[in-house]
Every structure is written in structure tokens, then in C-alpha cells.
Amino acid sequence: MSIDPITAPDRESLEALEQTLAGMMCRLETILSRGALTEECLVEITAIYNNVAYIFLYLEANEEHVRYDGLLAWRDAFHDNPRLDEQVLRQLLDLRCEDPEAEESRLAYVSQLRDKAEAAGPAEDRRTDELQERAKSVLAEVQQAQLRFLGRVGAPTDTNNPSAVFYRLVSSTPSASTRHKLSRVWTATRDSRHDELVAIVDEMVCVRREQSQAAGHSSVIAQALTKCGVGADEAEAFIERYVRQALVSQDRLVERVREAVETDGDPLEHFGFYMRQVTSGNRAPLFLLDECLAFIFDVARSIFGLDLRTLPSGNSHVITVAVVADGRPVGQINFDLWDTAGKTVGANHTKGLRNRTDWSNLVQHPVAYVSCRFQRDDDRTNRITFQNVHSLFHEFGHALNHLLIRKRISNRSGLEYLPLERLEYLSMFFEKWVYHPAFARSLSLDAQDRAMVRACQRIKAIEYQRTYVERAVTAALDFEVHRRNDGGLAEAYATLEKRFGISRHCALGDFPMYFTWPMFQANPGANFAYLYGASDSVDKFLIFEPLTLAEVAGRPELREIFASSLDFSLPTATPDSGVVFAFYDRLAADGTLAEPAAAGEGALLR
């Protein structure tokens, strides 16, 4: 929910992705051409399919900033290819694995391919895709209306993130009444297509209900929970606790803003101004990208015993890192370099592939992608904002999860390698390392900039407080609308309002856009995974917070606390949601800055 502005990667980055996809298809066809699979081939094929799924999940997560439709034919070549599916299935049926886990994976893969062949839902899938495209079109038109509004008030319009521009505009407006008027017009512009967008989302929900009932499930939630390690009652109770804690915390934040600055209307309309006033115009340092990568590599080495080695990538837009454990290759992470200063959206196609003759001989290990957003300084060094460090560390956690997962099965979504509620555990754990004392010590900063790191940490915590309710109600609304067999978003929102009184901090118009995001599309009803991830990651990070990296490296037994992030079959222990609020409240309150706490994403964090 960051508003840090970025632009699209150059077409060279898409070219590198296409080369990877072509290489994996070549390798897959080579394996299948032998006519008989081995256990090692099974592992490699599932790695190939999961790598493909990871690439498109990565692109979908950044679709606001990258036009990748030139690569969609590759997704169809892997996932919508009955001839290829039949070839894989035939060879899987002839295979028997000695290793019990490999045999379990083979049987699951056979079942998946058979179910896929027998599925009678292509029409419903096309209907969902059409609704998704309609929703995106509406959102694109709303964005254009927002840009026109920004132009009328003299704000920059050369952006693909008008919300970030509006945040900066309101943050720098001294008059409370003007800030209130601007916010009212902005909300009205956002909601100008509200009814149409809600109707599209409701139609998506209806399609899912039809699909889940046809598959023998009592509700969409019942179907989603078959991919989870928690039951409906447990998930609902967890969401309810989280929502109530979030509302209480936001009540306190509202009072702090009201006491600190002049307000008109909703005090949180003035949140950006509140944050900007405290910073007094201070700017955060830009960090060296290489130092940030070196630090997170050290964290991975200390915790998991991994050796991360930078390799020649053959592409100036990609940093390729080989991941090795005990001398054995684990996989590869490609850091996709996105210069945020002045780039334009690349073309809708990729360049011709370079000639390659060795693809069929390249064993396919897991390969993950991380978007790496930076700015090139005058001295040609690559530097990164604190906000982007946070995002980089989060995506790095996803990448490691992709490489280290213990059991695999091919899947289209790239999200099913763990029970859904555990998908964000490792990513959210790694993002917490921006708060660790070792982070600032690892950077070559002067004393003033080192102190500003602490300020950035505190600011980020305050801004996370600002999103408590947004995150909680998003998950609750997703769960509620998909547990019902009638009604849509408005009815679900009304139910939550009656139960919690959420309207004092949010409106229905705050949420429809989230239902177009990849997680909502792939696993409707399971957005509570982000709340589980937030809670579990804090609980684990608190163990590491007082330790140096040398002390962490000396305690290899700590790796076992991450077992549930790597093994599907392990049970899920529902985390304590209270640790999230205690953690960020402590970070927000602690430190050397006077209350109110610090700057916003539109000021100090940039």
C-alpha cells in the first residue's frame, strides 16, 4: 500500500524475462523428448512450471508499472497447452518414485492434470478474465480523471501514480479548509465510477460462487480453506481480533492528528500535513543499493547458511545472484533494475531473442525475480530510498521462499506452495530487517544520516499505523463477501459496519480496487493471509532484534522456527495479532524525535 512512485522497467528487462521463459520451454521439451521421467526430472519440471508462475505473478504484482502483454503467449504455452499437459501426464503415470515425498508430489501432480483435463470451466474462466479487464478499464479511466484534477490545481501530471502526487499536494497545503476541500474532490473523483466498479466486483463474486458450488463446496470461503491450514472459525476469530485492535489504534491516531494540527472534516485527511510539519523539511538519505543488497545477503547467510554470489547476467538491467548452500546450488535470484528517475514505459513487445544453443543442457533450479527500484546519482552510483529498501527486502523474502520451499507441485498461480495463510510469513519477516540496528551500522553514512535512518524507521512505523484499519477491513470484507451465498460488497460492508462500526475510519469506496489484485483473483476470501503474515513475522523478528548477525550465525537452531514457511505439511499455529500493534506502536513512540512522530511517504521517506 506504498505510494512510492516508480516507472516501468525498460524493454531490456522484459527481453531478459522472455529469454528465461524460452530457455525453460526448451529445457522442458528436452526432458520430455527422452520419453521417460526420473525423480530428478520430476523435480526439475515442477521447478520450471513454478518459475513460470513466479514470473507472471511478479509481473502481475507490478502491472501498474509494466506492460508485459507481449509475454502472455508464453504463459499460455506452458499453462494452456493440452498437448503438453497430456505429454507430461503420460510420463508421470509411467514413473514411480522411491522417495516418499517425490512420490507424493507425483501423485498430486497427476491428480492436478487429470482435474484440469476434466474441468468444465473455461467459459467461467473467460468470464472472470473479461470482468477483470472491465474493472481495470474503469480504474484506468478513474486514474485519468484524477490526473485531470491534478492538472486543474497545478500539480504534476507526468506520473503513473496520481495518488502519490495528491499526497504531496495535500501535505504541502497550509490551509486546513483547503486540504479538506481538496480531499473531498479527490474522493469524489475516485468514487465517480463507484457503482459500476462495485457491480463488476459483485459479478466476479457471483461467478466464483457458481464455480465453488459446481466443485461441491458450500461457499467460496469453504473452497479457499481447502488450501489453508486453519478452519473458518479460527480465521474469522483472528480477523475479528485484528479489526478491533486496528480500530482502537486508529482512534488514538485520529486524536494525535487532531491535537497536533488544525483540521477540518476527517482528521486523517490531514495526516500528510501532520507528518510533513514534524519533519521540518528534513530529507532522508539515499542509500547505496550495493550496500543494501550486501546487508540482506548477510542476513540470509546468517540465518539460513546461504552463500549468495553475484554472477555475470549478460544484461545491464539485471543483477543475477546464485544461491548456494553447503556447496550445492539452491537456485537463482534475478534483481530486475528499475531506474525511477525519468524512465518511460517500454514498448509492448520484447526484442528478438539472442541466439542460444545451450538452453537444453541447463538444469532448471528455482529462479525468482525481485524488482529493484533505484536512482542513479551524479557519481553514477545506484541509490535507493528507505521505502524502496523496505520493498526490496520484502520481495527478497518471497524470492528465498521460492528457492527454499521443501515440497513442490506445478501450479498456475505461483501461490500454492504453502497453505495460503503462510504465504507472507517469510517476506514480511525479511522486510522487518530495515528496523534492525545492524541495518544502519552496515551503511556508509555520516552521523547525521545515520540518525535519519532511525527517523525513517519511526516514520515507516507511523505510516503502518495509518494503514491498520485499511489492511484489517480489506481482509474482513474479502472474507465476509466470499463466505456468503448472496449479496455483494455493499451488503458485506454493512455487516461489518453493524459488527464493528468501521465507517468512522473507512468507506466502501476505499476497497473495490483491491479486488482486482492478483491475490484476490487467485484465492478469493484468503486475503487474511496478510494479517497472518504481519503477526507471524513480528513474532519471529522479535527473537532476532536483540542479536547481532554474528550471534545469529552462531545459532543455527533458529532456522527451525521457519519450518512452517518451507513445508506445506506442517500445521499452522495462529499467531498473536497483538504483537503487530505493540511492535509498530513501540517503534512509532520510541526515538529522539518529538511527538508527533515524523514525516510521510511524500516527504522524508522519499
C-alpha positions in Angstrom: 0.0 0.0 0.0 3.0 2.2 -0.6 2.7 5.3 -2.7 6.4 5.4 -3.6 6.3 6.3 -7.3 8.0 4.1 -9.8 8.1 3.7 -13.6 8.2 0.8 -15.8 11.3 -1.3 -16.5 13.0 -0.9 -19.8 12.2 -3.3 -22.6 15.6 -4.9 -21.9 14.2 -6.2 -18.6 11.3 -7.8 -20.5 13.8 -9.2 -23.0 15.6 -10.9 -20.2 12.4 -12.4 -18.9 11.5 -13.7 -22.4 14.9 -15.3 -22.7 14.3 -17.1 -19.4 10.8 -18.3 -20.5 12.2 -19.5 -23.8 15.0 -21.3 -22.1 12.7 -23.1 -19.7 10.4 -24.2 -22.5 13.4 -25.5 -24.4 14.6 -27.4 -21.3 11.1 -28.8 -20.7 10.8 -30.1 -24.2 14.2 -31.7 -24.0 13.3 -33.5 -20.8 10.0 -34.8 -22.3 11.6 -35.8 -25.6 13.5 -38.6 -23.7 10.2 -40.5 -23.3 10.7 -41.4 -19.6 11.0 -39.3 -16.5 13.2 -39.8 -13.4 12.7 -38.4 -9.9 15.2 -35.7 -10.8 13.2 -34.8 -13.9 10.0 -34.6 -11.9 11.7 -32.1 -9.5 13.1 -30.1 -12.5 9.7 -30.0 -14.3 7.9 -28.7 -11.2 10.7 -26.1 -10.8 10.2 -25.0 -14.4 6.4 -24.6 -14.0 6.7 -22.8 -10.7 9.4 -20.5 -12.1 6.9 -19.6 -14.9 4.2 -19.0 -12.4 6.5 -16.9 -10.3 7.5 -14.7 -13.3 3.9 -13.9 -14.1 2.9 -13.4 -10.5 5.8 -10.9 -10.3 4.6 -9.1 -13.4 1.0 -9.0 -12.3 2.1 -7.6 -8.9 3.8 -4.7 -10.9 1.2 -4.4 -13.7 0.5 -0.8 -12.9 4.1 -0.1 -14.0 4.9 -2.6 -16.7 3.2 -3.5 -20.0 4.0 -7.2 -20.4 1.3 -8.4 -22.7 3.9 -9.4 -25.2 4.9 -12.2 -22.8 1.4 -13.6 -22.3 1.8 -16.1 -25.1 4.4 -17.8 -23.0 2.0 -18.2 -20.1 -0.4 -19.9 -22.5 2.3 -22.1 -23.9 3.0 -23.5 -20.5 -0.4 -23.5 -18.8 -3.0 -23.6 -21.6 -1.4 -26.3 -23.7 -3.4 -29.6 -23.7 -0.8 -31.3 -25.8 1.9 -30.5 -23.4 -0.2 -31.4 -20.4 -1.1 -34.8 -21.9 2.6 -35.5 -22.6 3.6 -34.7 -19.0 0.7 -36.7 -17.6 1.5 -39.8 -19.7 5.1 -39.8 -18.5 4.1 -39.1 -14.9 1.8 -42.2 -15.0 4.8 -44.4 -16.1 7.0 -43.0 -13.3 7.4 -44.5 -9.8 9.4 -42.6 -7.2 11.4 -44.3 -4.5 11.5 -41.1 -2.3 8.1 -40.9 -0.5 7.9 -37.1 -0.8 8.7 -37.3 -4.5 6.0 -39.9 -5.0 3.5 -37.8 -3.1 4.4 -34.9 -5.4 4.0 -37.1 -8.5 0.5 -38.3 -7.4 -0.6 -34.8 -6.6 0.7 -33.6 -10.0 -1.2 -36.5 -11.7 -4.4 -35.5 -9.9 -3.9 -31.9 -10.8 -3.5 -32.6 -14.5 -6.5 -35.0 -14.6 -8.7 -32.5 -12.9 -7.5 -29.8 -15.3 -8.3 -32.1 -18.3 -11.8 -32.8 -16.9 -12.6 -29.3 -15.8 -15.7 -27.8 -17.4 -15.0 -24.2 -16.5 -13.2 -22.5 -19.5 -16.3 -20.3 -20.1 -16.4 -19.2 -16.4 -12.6 -18.5 -16.6 -13.1 -16.4 -19.7 -16.0 -14.6 -18.0 -13.8 -13.8 -14.9 -11.0 -12.6 -17.2 -13.4 -10.3 -19.0 -14.7 -8.9 -15.8 -11.2 -8.3 -14.6 -10.4 -6.4 -17.8 -13.6 -4.3 -17.4 -12.6 -3.5 -13.8 -9.1 -2.5 -14.9 -10.5 -0.3 -17.6 -12.8 1.5 -15.2 -9.8 2.0 -12.8 -7.7 3.4 -15.7 -10.4 5.9 -16.5 -10.7 6.9 -12.9 -6.9 7.5 -12.9 -7.2 9.7 -15.9 -9.9 11.7 -14.2 -7.5 12.1 -11.2 -4.8 13.3 -13.5 -7.1 15.9 -15.0 -8.0 17.1 -11.5 -4.3 17.4 -10.6 -3.7 19.4 -13.7 -6.5 21.8 -12.8 -4.9 22.5 -9.4 -1.4 23.0 -10.9 0.1 19.7 -9.7 2.3 17.5 -11.8 0.5 15.0 -14.2 3.5 13.2 -15.7 3.1 10.3 -13.4 1.6 6.8 -13.3 0.8 7.2 -9.6 -1.5 10.2 -9.1 -2.2 9.2 -5.5 1.4 9.9 -4.7 1.2 13.4 -6.3 -2.0 14.1 -4.5 -0.5 13.1 -1.1 2.4 15.5 -1.7 -0.1 18.3 -2.7 -2.2 18.0 0.4 0.9 17.6 2.6 2.2 20.9 1.5 -1.1 22.8 1.7 -1.1 25.0 4.9 -4.9 25.8 5.0 -7.0 23.1 6.8 -10.1 24.1 4.9 -8.3 23.9 1.5 -6.9 20.5 2.5 -10.4 19.3 3.3 -11.8 20.7 0.0 -9.1 19.0 -2.0 -9.7 15.7 -0.2 -13.4 15.9 -0.8 -12.9 16.5 -4.6 -10.3 13.7 -4.7 -12.6 11.2 -3.0 -15.5 12.2 -5.3 -13.2 11.7 -8.3 -12.2 8.3 -7.1 -15.8 7.3 -6.5 -17.1 8.7 -9.8 -17.4 5.2 -11.2 -18.0 3.6 -7.8 -21.3 1.9 -8.6 -20.0 0.5 -11.9 -16.9 -0.9 -10.2 -18.8 -2.4 -7.3 -21.2 -4.1 -9.8 -18.3 -5.6 -11.7 -16.7 -6.9 -8.4 -20.1 -8.3 -7.3 -20.4 -10.1 -10.7 -16.9 -11.6 -10.1 -18.1 -12.9 -6.7 -21.2 -14.4 -8.3 -19.1 -16.3 -10.8 -16.9 -17.6 -8.0 -19.9 -18.8 -6.1 -21.2 -20.7 -9.1 -17.7 -22.3 -9.6 -17.3 -23.3 -6.0 -20.8 -24.8 -5.8 -20.2 -26.7 -9.0 -17.0 -28.1 -7.4 -19.0 -29.3 -4.4 -18.2 -26.6 -1.9 -20.7 -24.8 0.3 -19.1 -21.4 -0.3 -16.1 -19.7 -1.9 -14.6 -19.5 1.6 -15.1 -23.2 2.1 -13.2 -23.8 -1.2 -10.4 -21.3 -0.2 -9.9 -23.0 3.1 -9.1 -26.3 1.4 -5.8 -24.6 0.6 -5.3 -23.4 4.2 -4.1 -24.9 7.4 -6.8 -23.1 9.5 -10.5 -23.5 9.8 -13.3 -21.0 9.2 -13.9 -20.3 12.8 -10.2 -19.8 13.6 -9.7 -17.5 10.6 -12.8 -15.5 11.4 -11.9 -15.1 15.1 -8.4 -13.9 14.1 -9.7 -11.4 11.6 -12.2 -10.1 14.2 -9.5 -9.5 16.8 -7.3 -7.8 14.3 -10.1 -5.4 13.2 -11.0 -4.5 16.7 -7.4 -3.8 17.6 -6.9 -1.7 14.4 -9.9 0.4 15.1 -8.7 1.2 18.6 -5.3 2.1 17.4 -6.7 4.3 14.6 -8.9 6.1 17.2 -5.7 7.1 19.0 -4.0 8.2 15.8 -7.0 10.4 14.9 -6.7 12.1 18.3 -3.0 12.7 17.9 -3.5 14.4 14.5 -6.4 16.5 15.8 -4.3 17.7 18.7 -1.2 18.4 16.6 -2.6 20.3 13.6 -5.6 22.3 12.6 -8.2 20.0 11.0 -11.4 20.4 9.1 -13.6 17.3 8.5 -11.9 13.9 9.0 -8.6 14.4 10.9 -6.9 11.7 8.8 -7.5 13.9 5.6 -4.7 16.0 7.2 -2.4 13.1 8.0 0.2 14.0 5.3 0.3 17.6 6.6 0.7 16.3 10.1 3.7 14.2 9.1 5.3 16.9 7.0 5.1 19.5 9.7 7.1 17.3 12.1 9.9 16.7 9.6 10.5 20.4 9.2 11.6 19.9 5.7 14.3 17.3 6.5 15.1 14.9 3.8 16.1 11.2 4.3 19.4 9.9 2.9 19.6 7.8 -0.2 21.3 4.5 0.5 23.8 2.7 -1.8 22.0 -0.1 -3.5 25.0 -2.4 -3.3 25.2 -1.9 0.5 21.6 -2.7 1.0 21.9 -5.9 -1.1 25.1 -6.8 0.8 23.2 -6.4 4.1 20.2 -8.6 3.2 22.6 -11.2 1.7 24.4 -11.2 5.1 21.0 -11.7 6.9 20.2 -14.7 4.6 23.7 -16.1 5.2 23.5 -15.7 9.0 20.0 -17.2 9.3 20.0 -19.9 6.6 23.7 -20.5 5.9 23.3 -19.4 2.3 26.0 -18.1 0.1 24.8 -15.5 -2.4 27.2 -14.9 -5.3 26.7 -12.3 -8.0 27.2 -13.7 -11.5 27.6 -12.0 -14.9 24.0 -11.6 -16.2 24.7 -10.6 -19.7 22.2 -7.7 -19.2 22.9 -4.4 -17.6 19.3 -4.3 -16.3 19.6 -7.5 -14.3 21.8 -8.4 -11.3 22.0 -12.2 -11.3 22.7 -13.9 -7.9 23.4 -17.6 -7.5 22.2 -19.0 -4.1 24.3 -21.9 -2.7 24.0 -23.9 0.5 26.8 -26.3 1.6 28.4 -26.0 -1.9 25.1 -27.2 -3.5 23.2 -24.9 -5.9 19.8 -23.9 -4.4 18.6 -21.6 -7.2 18.9 -18.1 -8.6 17.6 -14.6 -7.9 17.4 -12.0 -10.6 17.2 -8.4 -9.3 15.4 -6.5 -12.0 16.8 -3.0 -12.0 14.2 -0.2 -12.4 15.6 3.3 -12.5 12.9 5.5 -11.0 14.4 8.7 -12.5 12.9 9.7 -15.8 12.3 6.3 -17.5 9.3 5.9 -19.8 7.1 2.9 -20.3 8.8 0.4 -22.6 7.3 -0.9 -25.8 4.6 -3.6 -25.7 6.9 -6.2 -27.2 10.3 -7.6 -26.5 13.3 -7.7 -28.8 14.3 -10.8 -30.7 15.9 -13.4 -28.6 19.6 -13.8 -28.7 20.9 -16.9 -30.2 21.4 -19.6 -27.6 22.4 -23.2 -28.1 22.8 -24.4 -24.6 19.3 -24.0 -23.2 18.5 -27.7 -23.5 21.5 -28.5 -21.3 20.8 -26.1 -18.5 19.3 -27.8 -15.4 16.4 -25.7 -14.1 16.7 -24.8 -10.5 14.2 -22.4 -8.9 14.6 -18.9 -10.2 13.0 -15.8 -8.5 12.7 -12.2 -9.6 12.9 -9.1 -7.4 12.1 -5.6 -8.7 14.9 -3.3 -7.6 13.9 0.4 -7.7 16.8 2.8 -7.6 18.0 6.3 -8.6 21.3 6.9 -10.3 23.3 9.6 -8.6 25.5 12.2 -10.3 28.5 10.0 -9.5 26.8 7.1 -11.4 26.2 5.1 -8.2 22.8 3.4 -7.7 21.0 4.7 -4.7 17.7 3.7 -3.1 15.1 5.3 -0.8 14.2 3.8 2.6 10.7 3.0 1.2 12.3 1.0 -1.6 14.7 -0.7 0.7 11.6 -1.9 2.6 10.0 -3.2 -0.6 13.3 -4.8 -1.8 13.7 -6.7 1.5 10.0 -7.9 1.3 10.4 -9.2 -2.2 13.7 -10.8 -1.3 11.8 -12.8 1.3 9.4 -14.0 -1.4 12.4 -15.0 -3.6 14.0 -17.0 -0.8 10.7 -18.7 -0.1 10.5 -19.7 -3.7 14.0 -21.2 -3.6 13.9 -22.9 -0.2 10.4 -24.5 -0.3 10.7 -28.2 0.5 7.8 -29.7 -1.4 6.7 -28.6 -4.9 3.9 -29.2 -7.3 3.3 -27.3 -10.6 0.7 -24.7 -10.4 -0.5 -21.8 -12.4 -0.9 -19.2 -9.7 2.5 -19.5 -8.2 0.8 -19.1 -4.8 0.1 -22.6 -3.8 3.4 -23.8 -2.5 2.2 -23.2 1.1 -1.1 -23.0 2.9 -2.5 -19.6 1.9 -2.3 -18.1 5.3 1.5 -18.7 5.4 2.4 -17.1 2.0 3.6 -13.8 3.5 5.5 -15.1 6.5 9.0 -15.0 5.1 8.5 -11.9 3.0 7.2 -9.8 5.9 9.9 -11.2 8.2 12.7 -10.0 5.9 11.1 -6.5 5.5 11.4 -6.1 9.3 15.2 -6.0 8.9 15.0 -2.4 7.9 14.3 -1.9 11.7 17.2 -3.9 12.9 20.1 -2.0 14.5 22.5 -3.8 12.2 21.0 -2.2 9.1 22.2 1.3 9.9 25.5 0.0 11.1 26.1 -1.7 7.7 25.7 1.5 5.7 28.5 4.0 5.0 26.7 7.1 6.4 27.8 10.1 8.3 26.4 10.7 11.8 23.6 12.9 10.7 22.4 10.5 8.0 22.7 7.6 10.5 20.4 9.4 12.8 18.0 9.9 9.9 17.8 6.2 9.4 16.3 6.0 12.9 13.8 8.7 11.9 12.9 6.8 8.7 12.3 3.7 10.8 10.0 5.6 13.0 8.2 7.3 10.2 7.6 4.0 8.4 6.1 2.6 11.6 3.7 5.6 12.0 2.6 5.2 8.4 2.0 1.5 9.0 -0.2 2.6 11.9 -2.2 4.7 9.4 -3.0 1.6 7.4 -4.0 -0.7 10.3 -7.7 -0.3 9.5 -7.3 -0.4 5.7 -5.5 -3.7 5.9 -7.8 -5.2 8.5 -11.1 -4.2 6.8 -9.8 -5.3 3.4 -9.3 -8.8 4.8 -12.6 -8.8 6.7 -14.5 -7.6 3.6 -12.9 -10.2 1.4 -13.7 -12.9 3.9 -17.3 -11.7 4.5 -18.3 -11.3 0.9 -17.0 -14.8 0.0 -18.5 -16.6 2.9 -21.9 -15.5 1.9 -24.0 -17.1 -0.9 -25.9 -13.9 -1.7 -25.3 -10.2 -1.7 -22.2 -8.3 -2.7 -19.6 -5.8 -1.4 -22.2 -3.3 -0.1 -24.0 -5.9 1.9 -20.8 -7.3 3.3 -19.6 -3.8 4.2 -23.0 -3.2 6.0 -22.5 -6.4 8.0 -19.0 -5.2 9.1 -20.3 -1.8 10.0 -23.0 -3.3 12.2 -20.5 -5.5 13.9 -17.5 -3.1 14.3 -18.6 0.4 13.4 -15.9 0.6 10.7 -17.4 3.7 8.9 -15.8 6.1 11.4 -12.5 5.3 9.7 -13.2 4.0 6.2 -15.8 3.9 3.4 -16.9 1.3 1.0 -15.2 3.2 -1.8 -11.8 2.6 -0.2 -11.9 -1.1 -1.1 -13.2 -2.2 -4.6 -9.9 -1.7 -6.4 -8.2 -4.2 -4.2 -10.5 -6.9 -5.5 -8.7 -6.7 -8.9 -5.3 -7.6 -7.4 -3.6 -10.9 -8.1 -4.1 -12.4 -4.6 -7.8 -11.7 -4.6 -8.2 -13.2 -8.1 -6.2 -16.3 -7.4 -7.5 -17.0 -3.9 -10.7 -15.1 -3.2 -11.5 -14.9 0.5 -8.0 -15.6 1.7 -6.6 -12.1 1.9 -6.4 -12.6 5.7 -3.0 -14.1 4.8 -1.5 -10.6 5.0 -2.7 -10.3 8.6 -1.3 -13.7 9.5 1.9 -12.7 7.8 2.2 -9.4 9.7 1.6 -11.1 13.0 3.9 -14.1 12.5 6.7 -12.0 11.1 6.8 -9.7 14.0 6.7 -12.6 16.4 9.8 -14.1 14.7 11.6 -10.9 14.3 11.5 -10.1 18.0 13.7 -13.1 18.5 16.3 -11.6 16.2 16.0 -8.0 17.1 18.4 -8.0 20.0 21.0 -10.3 18.3 24.0 -9.3 16.1 24.4 -11.1 12.8 27.4 -12.9 14.2 25.2 -14.1 17.1 22.5 -15.2 14.7 25.1 -17.2 12.6 26.2 -18.9 15.8 22.7 -20.2 16.5 21.8 -22.4 13.5 19.0 -24.0 15.6 17.0 -20.7 15.0 16.4 -21.9 11.4 13.8 -24.4 12.7 11.4 -21.6 13.5 11.0 -21.0 9.8 10.0 -24.6 9.1 6.3 -23.7 8.6 7.4 -21.3 5.9 9.1 -24.0 3.9 7.0 -27.2 4.4 3.3 -27.3 3.3 2.6 -30.3 5.5 3.4 -28.7 8.8 0.5 -27.3 10.9 -0.3 -23.6 11.1 -0.1 -22.0 14.6 -2.4 -19.0 14.6 -0.1 -16.0 15.6 -1.0 -13.4 18.2 -2.2 -10.3 16.3 -1.4 -8.1 19.3 2.3 -8.3 18.6 1.9 -6.3 15.4 0.3 -3.3 17.2 2.8 -3.5 20.1 5.7 -3.6 17.7 4.8 -0.7 15.5 3.4 1.4 18.4 6.8 1.0 20.1 8.7 2.0 17.0 6.5 5.0 16.5 6.7 6.2 20.1 10.4 5.5 20.7 13.3 7.6 19.5 14.7 11.1 19.6 12.1 13.0 17.6 9.4 14.9 19.4 5.8 14.0 19.1 4.0 14.0 16.7 6.3 11.4 15.2 7.8 12.1 11.8 7.4 12.5 8.0 5.3 10.8 5.5 5.9 8.9 2.3 5.5 12.2 0.5 8.4 13.8 2.4 11.1 12.2 4.5 10.8 8.6 3.3 11.4 9.5 -0.3 
